[in-house]
Amino acid sequence: MSELLLLVESKEGLLDKTTLELIRGGSELAKDLGIDAAAVVVGNETSPLAESVASYGLKKIYKLEHPLLKGFQPEAWAGALEWLARQITPRIFLISHSFVGKEVAPRLAYRLDTELTTDCLNLRIDPQDGLLIRTKPIYGGNAIAALKCAGLPQMVTVRKNAFEPMEKVTTKSDLVDMVPALDESIIKVKSLKTVKEDVVELDKANMVIAGGRGIVAKEDFEMLAALAQAMSKSQGKVMIGCSRPVVDKSWMSSDRQIGLTGSIIAPDTYIAIGISGAIQHLVGMIRSKKIIAINTDPGCNMFKVADVGVVEDYKALIPALVKKLEESA
Amino acid sequence: MKGINIIVCAKQIPDPEVPFSNVSVDVEKKEVIVDAPNVISPYDENALEAAIRIKEEMGGKITVLSLGRKVSDTVLRKTIAAGADALILIEDPAFERLDSNSVAYVLSRAIRKIGAYDLILTGRQAGDWDSGQVGLLLAELLGIPSISLARSIKIKEDRVLVEKTVPVGYEVVEAGLPALVTVSNEVGELRYVSRSKMMGLLKRPTPIPKWGAKDLVDDLERLKKIQLVELSPPPDMRRACLFIEGSTPQEKADKLASFFKELG
């Protein structure tokens, strides 16, 4: 029971930034406890990723390889990680609060008979008992809870940006080959096909123009598109986003949703149109440098967090604004 | 398959759409105080909507299972008005402030008590603690396959076919029944329940069966409470808003345009 273990994730074949954040956070916790920090790479061919994660000061990298671990099948990954955890009995297990993490962590925690805390913002060690103190937002971010759980490994998923990414070091981690005992029979959910869609990555935008419940018709998003077009001449990359009710109405796909269960973004400029400012939405955009709110209700919450506000019907304001921007361009 | 037996797990929570000014934190008592009416947690409403659509297509029965304290019967009955057939409330002081593992355990006991089922639907996460664990834990406890983040659910003979949201788009997966599926908001909002329908239902309310610890759990030691070390208010998010004034929309738009000009 000596190591801190973290799960390595990749994005388009490359090491994901959230993994570097876990390495930073994990290395500090391991240092506080006087234990080693290690990572596990999962797949049918783990060498390239294991090589790239070996330069960040971890003691060991476990290469967990098996033909069934090709792609990402949650039951196979949970099964393989359960096998590894039983071999090496880690004291702490850190996983990103990512798509993979949300799928794997609860299943794994159950199988290891431990308790998981998801979506943590901060972690520290209680000097009294050596347990993890897990800080996470609750009630959509209206309160911050710090909690402790029994059980080993101490297991959490960690929110993106909770720690600064780790920098490279000159030493290399030891690579350890591990072949889990896995059987096809553990896979009960069969993947028939994956359909790629044009997924919008809102975190790449300089400006995001978002519509909410106050947008009364689907067609009105064309006004927002016209505004985005006009803004793109001076504001860099401009993208259209929305709050949750718009996705619920199927007017937009969920990759455009901003908030606790959508994207959490920090663009230079955020324009909120017809968004009242429920806290779970605010969590997703509050770190924007400039926030502009357009709403007919002067008392709405979005104005309380905005730098600039306009109390006006968007149907009158947006076309006038587009016209003015185009005249002066 | 003729007629499907669906259980929807639905949690009642204070309305998460409430303005943040209505929420405060009692640091001493480690409690969040929300000045808002109770609602069904939004993703659980999505799960109920998914269940109703399946039932409309192939017939069957929907049982709503709700674990909570101080819940409003009226809010629960909205699920019946929308299309559920039966309602069971799980309530006991011993079930308060349980951690995710224990909540899943109590639900699993209730589901075993219900008996036969084909499909269990839950929201992808609850709108208060946002843990997103209970559904998957429940499936593990029951030993059935689980699929998360569904945006569409279809039943084909004895299998469930799910389109689930993945980072690059969506994935079509299938599993044999019985299975558990967690539902995301892409499924769609819970259908509108008219006031008259709701009022009609409330005039002759059917009693809601209530199950407590003695009905469900032999070994109370197995239940673990959330161990809160500390509860604090969030960092202040407020900014000083400069309101752009004007007598016409065009005047406001002109002023706003010059603001953007300075930005760009």
Interface residues (C-beta under 8 A of the other chain):
Chain A: P74 E75 F99 K102 E103 A105 P106 R107 A109 Y110 R111 E115 L116 T117 T118 D119 D126 I133 P137 I138 Y139 G140 G141 N142 A143 I144 A145 A146 L147 K148 C149 A150 K188 V189 K190 S191 L192 K193 T194 V195 K196 E197 V199 M231 S234 Q235 R244 P245 V247 D248 K249 S250 S253 S254 L260 T261 D268 T269 S276 G277 A278 I279 Q280 L282 I286 K290 I291 I292 A293 P298 C300 N301 F303 K304 V305 A306 D307 V308 G309 V310 V311 E312 D313 A316 L317 A320 L321 K323 K324 L325 S328
Chain B: P14 P16 E17 V18 P19 F20 S21 V23 V25 V32 V34 P42 N46 D99 S100 N101 R124 Q125 G127 D128 W129 D130 S131 G132 Q133 L136 L137 E140 L141 P145 S146 I147 S148 R151 L161 T165 V166 P167 V168 G169 Y170 E171 V172 V173 E174 A175 G176 S184 N185 E186 G188 E189 K224 I226 Q227 L228 V229 E230 L231 S232 P233 P234 M237 R238 R239 A240 C241 L242 F243 I244 P249 Q250 K252 A253 D254 L256 A257 F259 F260 K261 L263 G264
